[in-house]
Amino acid sequence: MNESGPPRLRIGVIGAGRAGAVLGAALRRAGHHVVAVSAVSDLSRLRAEALLPRVPITDVPGATKDVDLVLVAVPDDTLPSLVSGLAETGNVHPGQFWVHPAGRYGISILAPVTKYGAVPIALHPIMTFTGTSVDLARLADCPFGVTAAEAMRPIAEALVVEMGGDPVWVPEGSRALYHAALAYGSNYLITLVAQTVDLLKVAGIENPEQLIAPLLSASLDNALRLGDQALTGPVARGDATSVAAHLEVIAQVSEQAAAGYRALGRLTADRAVGAGLLSPQAAEPLLEVLGEER
């Protein structure tokens, strides 16, 4: 224990994936002692060696022995069975912190180890990782979705602050919706931007990424500041003729893209009506073009 500061923990990292290796490195940078890391694939071993140099690489049970905190950084679908298996085979010690960074789950997923005296904490960094040292800089002021027992909340939030992040409390019962909302925005934004680039390439536009960067950056900024009041364009104006023309030319390139335009158009029209930007009467011909059944 470091008498001049907060207690330093001995940490074992299960999973040297993109998140696990980076979070382990961030905790190590904060002064904690990463004493073991499990890595299975060649890539994960290389990642562990790069981000956690001189830390012994071990098997999964080895990362739980003689440690104060177990960081379980494995894919969401693997987490439940892994935790259960480790609990059933005696790899849990009373008083250990068991921490996972999965956005989908809170602390109930750690019930098998909690039963044996472990302290469960969920710390989800709201950031995409490359699994390289570049990610350590991205943790500065990165929000983390935090879930823990109320008594453990100060400890959970302190761990986030030590890694450079900003703790945001997420109630246990809200984890699934919280994670779905983040995926909705982050994942589908990439799909939307990539599809936009594809259409512009077909239109013969060179360097479409450069063309749309200022527009999309401004749209994101406006949406974050103004919400639905930032809506603009033919759907928000109720310009059914323009929307019909868009659908015609997009369908010539990609029926999938046209279907996406219709779905987003209907959602946008509903939100524009709800925000008072578009009257229900003006929305009717627009929704007819978009194929909405009323």
C-alpha positions as CSV (number, residue, x, y, z in Angstrom):
1,M,0.0,0.0,0.0
2,N,1.2,3.5,-0.9
3,E,1.1,5.5,2.4
4,S,1.4,8.8,0.5
5,G,-1.7,8.3,-1.6
6,P,-4.7,6.1,-2.2
7,P,-4.2,2.3,-2.0
8,R,-2.6,0.8,-5.1
9,L,-4.3,-2.4,-6.3
10,R,-2.8,-5.6,-7.7
11,I,-4.7,-6.2,-11.0
12,G,-5.2,-9.2,-13.2
13,V,-6.6,-8.6,-16.7
14,I,-8.6,-11.3,-18.4
15,G,-8.6,-10.6,-22.2
16,A,-6.0,-8.5,-24.0
17,G,-8.4,-7.3,-26.6
18,R,-8.7,-3.7,-27.7
19,A,-10.4,-2.6,-24.5
20,G,-8.8,-4.9,-21.9
21,A,-5.2,-4.1,-22.8
22,V,-5.9,-0.3,-23.0
23,L,-7.8,-0.2,-19.7
24,G,-5.1,-2.3,-18.0
25,A,-2.5,0.1,-19.3
26,A,-4.5,3.1,-18.0
27,L,-4.8,1.6,-14.6
28,R,-1.1,0.8,-14.6
29,R,-0.3,4.4,-15.6
30,A,-2.4,5.5,-12.6
31,G,0.0,3.6,-10.3
32,H,-1.8,0.3,-9.9
33,H,0.1,-2.9,-10.4
34,V,-0.9,-5.1,-13.3
35,V,0.5,-8.4,-12.3
36,A,-1.0,-10.8,-14.9
37,V,-2.8,-10.7,-18.2
38,S,-4.4,-13.5,-20.1
39,A,-4.0,-13.6,-23.9
40,V,-5.0,-16.4,-26.3
41,S,-4.4,-15.3,-29.9
42,D,-1.2,-14.2,-31.3
43,L,-2.6,-10.7,-31.9
44,S,-3.7,-10.4,-28.2
45,R,-0.3,-11.5,-27.0
46,L,1.3,-8.8,-29.2
47,R,-1.1,-6.3,-27.8
48,A,-0.4,-7.3,-24.3
49,E,3.4,-7.1,-24.9
50,A,3.0,-3.6,-26.4
51,L,0.6,-2.1,-23.9
52,L,1.6,-4.0,-20.8
53,P,5.3,-4.7,-21.2
54,R,6.9,-7.0,-18.6
55,V,3.5,-8.1,-17.3
56,P,3.4,-12.0,-17.2
57,I,1.0,-13.5,-19.8
58,T,-1.0,-16.3,-18.3
59,D,-4.1,-18.4,-18.8
60,V,-7.5,-17.1,-17.6
61,P,-7.5,-18.6,-14.1
62,G,-3.9,-17.2,-13.6
63,A,-5.2,-13.7,-14.0
64,T,-7.4,-14.1,-10.9
65,K,-4.8,-15.3,-8.5
66,D,-3.2,-13.1,-5.8
67,V,-4.9,-9.9,-7.2
68,D,-7.2,-7.3,-5.6
69,L,-9.0,-6.5,-8.9
70,V,-10.0,-8.7,-11.8
71,L,-10.7,-6.8,-15.0
72,V,-12.8,-9.1,-17.2
73,A,-12.6,-7.6,-20.7
74,V,-14.1,-10.2,-23.0
75,P,-16.8,-10.0,-25.7
76,D,-20.4,-9.5,-24.3
77,D,-21.6,-12.9,-25.4
78,T,-18.7,-14.6,-23.7
79,L,-18.9,-12.7,-20.4
80,P,-21.8,-14.7,-18.7
81,S,-20.3,-18.2,-19.2
82,L,-16.8,-17.1,-18.4
83,V,-17.8,-15.5,-15.1
84,S,-19.9,-18.5,-14.2
85,G,-17.1,-20.9,-15.1
86,L,-14.5,-19.1,-13.0
87,A,-16.9,-18.9,-10.0
88,E,-17.6,-22.7,-10.2
89,T,-14.0,-23.6,-10.4
90,G,-12.9,-21.7,-7.3
91,N,-11.2,-18.7,-9.0
92,V,-12.9,-16.1,-6.9
93,H,-11.5,-14.7,-3.6
94,P,-13.7,-12.7,-1.1
95,G,-13.1,-9.0,-1.2
96,Q,-11.8,-9.0,-4.8
97,F,-13.1,-6.3,-7.1
98,W,-14.5,-7.9,-10.3
99,V,-14.8,-5.2,-13.0
100,H,-16.1,-5.5,-16.5
101,P,-16.2,-2.8,-19.3
102,A,-19.2,-4.2,-21.2
103,G,-21.8,-1.6,-22.0
104,R,-24.7,-4.1,-22.2
105,Y,-24.4,-5.4,-18.7
106,G,-24.5,-3.9,-15.2
107,I,-23.4,-5.8,-12.1
108,S,-26.0,-8.5,-12.0
109,I,-24.0,-10.4,-14.7
110,L,-21.3,-10.8,-12.0
111,A,-23.7,-12.5,-9.6
112,P,-21.8,-15.8,-9.8
113,V,-18.7,-14.2,-8.4
114,T,-20.5,-11.9,-6.0
115,K,-21.9,-15.0,-4.4
116,Y,-18.4,-15.9,-3.3
117,G,-17.7,-12.5,-1.8
118,A,-16.4,-10.5,-4.8
119,V,-17.4,-6.9,-5.2
120,P,-19.0,-6.2,-8.7
121,I,-18.4,-3.1,-10.7
122,A,-19.3,-2.2,-14.3
123,L,-17.2,0.5,-16.0
124,H,-18.0,1.0,-19.7
125,P,-15.8,3.5,-21.6
126,I,-17.9,5.3,-24.1
127,M,-15.2,5.2,-26.8
128,T,-14.1,3.1,-29.7
129,F,-10.7,1.5,-29.3
130,T,-8.0,0.6,-31.7
131,G,-6.1,-1.5,-29.1
132,T,-3.0,0.7,-29.4
133,S,-1.3,3.4,-27.3
134,V,-3.3,6.0,-29.2
135,D,-6.3,5.0,-27.1
136,L,-4.7,6.1,-23.8
137,A,-4.8,9.7,-24.9
138,R,-8.5,9.3,-25.9
139,L,-9.3,8.3,-22.4
140,A,-8.8,11.9,-21.3
141,D,-12.2,13.1,-20.2
142,C,-13.8,10.1,-21.8
143,P,-17.2,9.4,-20.2
144,F,-17.6,6.0,-18.5
145,G,-20.9,4.4,-17.8
146,V,-20.6,3.4,-14.1
147,T,-22.8,0.9,-12.3
148,A,-22.1,-0.5,-8.8
149,A,-23.7,-1.0,-5.4
150,E,-24.3,2.4,-3.9
151,A,-21.7,1.8,-1.2
152,M,-19.1,1.1,-3.9
153,R,-20.0,4.0,-6.1
154,P,-17.1,6.3,-4.8
155,I,-14.6,3.5,-5.5
156,A,-15.9,2.8,-9.0
157,E,-15.9,6.5,-9.9
158,A,-12.4,6.9,-8.4
159,L,-11.1,4.2,-10.7
160,V,-12.6,6.0,-13.7
161,V,-11.1,9.3,-12.7
162,E,-7.7,7.7,-12.2
163,M,-7.8,6.5,-15.8
164,G,-8.5,10.0,-16.9
165,G,-12.2,9.5,-17.6
166,D,-15.4,11.1,-16.5
167,P,-17.8,8.8,-14.6
168,V,-21.5,8.9,-15.5
169,W,-23.9,6.9,-13.3
170,V,-26.1,4.4,-15.1
171,P,-28.8,2.6,-13.0
172,E,-28.6,-1.2,-13.1
173,G,-32.1,-1.5,-14.8
174,S,-31.1,0.9,-17.5
175,R,-28.0,-0.7,-18.8
176,A,-29.6,-2.5,-21.8
177,L,-31.3,0.7,-23.0
178,Y,-28.3,2.8,-22.3
179,H,-26.1,0.5,-24.5
180,A,-28.8,0.2,-27.2
181,A,-28.9,4.0,-27.4
182,L,-25.2,4.3,-27.8
183,A,-25.1,1.7,-30.5
184,Y,-28.0,3.3,-32.3
185,G,-26.1,6.6,-32.6
186,S,-22.5,5.4,-33.0
187,N,-22.9,2.4,-35.2
188,Y,-25.6,3.7,-37.5
189,L,-23.9,7.0,-37.9
190,I,-21.0,5.1,-39.5
191,T,-23.5,3.3,-41.8
192,L,-25.2,6.5,-42.8
193,V,-21.9,8.3,-43.5
194,A,-20.5,5.3,-45.5
195,Q,-23.7,5.1,-47.6
196,T,-23.6,8.8,-48.3
197,V,-20.0,8.4,-49.5
198,D,-21.0,5.5,-51.8
199,L,-23.8,7.5,-53.4
200,L,-21.6,10.5,-54.0
201,K,-19.0,8.3,-55.6
202,V,-21.6,6.9,-58.0
203,A,-22.5,10.6,-58.7
204,G,-19.0,11.1,-59.9
205,I,-17.8,13.3,-57.0
206,E,-14.1,13.1,-56.2
207,N,-13.1,13.0,-52.6
208,P,-16.6,12.8,-51.2
209,E,-15.3,12.5,-47.7
210,Q,-13.8,15.9,-48.0
211,L,-17.0,17.3,-49.5
212,I,-19.3,16.2,-46.7
213,A,-17.0,16.7,-43.7
214,P,-18.0,20.3,-43.0
215,L,-21.7,19.6,-43.6
216,L,-21.9,16.5,-41.3
217,S,-19.7,18.1,-38.6
218,A,-22.1,21.1,-38.5
219,S,-25.2,18.8,-38.5
220,L,-23.8,16.9,-35.6
221,D,-23.0,20.1,-33.7
222,N,-26.5,21.5,-34.4
223,A,-28.2,18.2,-33.3
224,L,-26.3,18.1,-30.0
225,R,-27.1,21.7,-29.3
226,L,-30.6,22.1,-30.6
227,G,-32.1,18.6,-30.9
228,D,-35.1,18.3,-33.3
229,Q,-35.0,22.0,-33.8
230,A,-31.9,21.5,-36.0
231,L,-33.9,19.5,-38.5
232,T,-33.7,20.8,-42.0
233,G,-34.1,19.6,-45.6
234,P,-37.0,18.4,-47.7
235,V,-38.5,16.1,-45.2
236,A,-38.6,18.7,-42.4
237,R,-40.1,21.1,-45.0
238,G,-42.7,18.6,-46.2
239,D,-41.3,18.8,-49.7
240,A,-42.8,15.5,-51.0
241,T,-41.8,16.2,-54.6
242,S,-38.1,16.4,-53.7
243,V,-38.3,13.3,-51.5
244,A,-39.9,11.4,-54.4
245,A,-37.1,12.4,-56.7
246,H,-34.5,11.4,-54.2
247,L,-36.1,8.0,-53.8
248,E,-36.2,7.5,-57.5
249,V,-32.5,8.2,-58.1
250,I,-31.3,6.4,-55.0
251,A,-33.2,3.3,-55.9
252,Q,-31.4,3.2,-59.3
253,V,-28.2,2.9,-57.4
254,S,-29.2,0.7,-54.4
255,E,-32.6,-0.6,-53.3
256,Q,-31.2,-1.0,-49.8
257,A,-30.1,2.6,-49.7
258,A,-33.6,3.6,-50.8
259,A,-35.2,1.5,-48.1
260,G,-33.0,3.2,-45.5
261,Y,-33.9,6.6,-46.9
262,R,-37.6,5.7,-46.5
263,A,-37.2,4.5,-43.0
264,L,-35.2,7.5,-41.9
265,G,-37.6,9.8,-43.7
266,R,-40.6,8.4,-41.8
267,L,-38.8,8.8,-38.5
268,T,-37.6,12.3,-39.4
269,A,-41.1,13.3,-40.5
270,D,-42.6,12.0,-37.2
271,R,-40.0,14.0,-35.2
272,A,-40.5,17.1,-37.2
273,V,-44.3,16.9,-36.6
274,G,-43.6,16.3,-32.9
275,A,-41.3,19.3,-32.7
276,G,-43.8,21.6,-34.4
277,L,-41.7,22.1,-37.5
278,L,-44.1,20.3,-39.8
279,S,-47.9,20.3,-39.6
280,P,-49.7,16.9,-39.7
281,Q,-51.5,18.1,-42.9
282,A,-48.2,18.8,-44.7
283,A,-46.8,15.5,-43.5
284,E,-49.6,13.4,-45.1
285,P,-48.4,13.6,-48.8
286,L,-44.8,13.2,-47.6
287,L,-45.6,10.0,-45.7
288,E,-47.5,8.7,-48.7
289,V,-44.4,9.1,-50.8
290,L,-42.3,7.5,-48.1
291,G,-44.6,4.5,-48.1
292,E,-46.0,5.0,-44.6
293,E,-49.3,3.1,-43.9
294,R,-51.9,5.1,-42.0
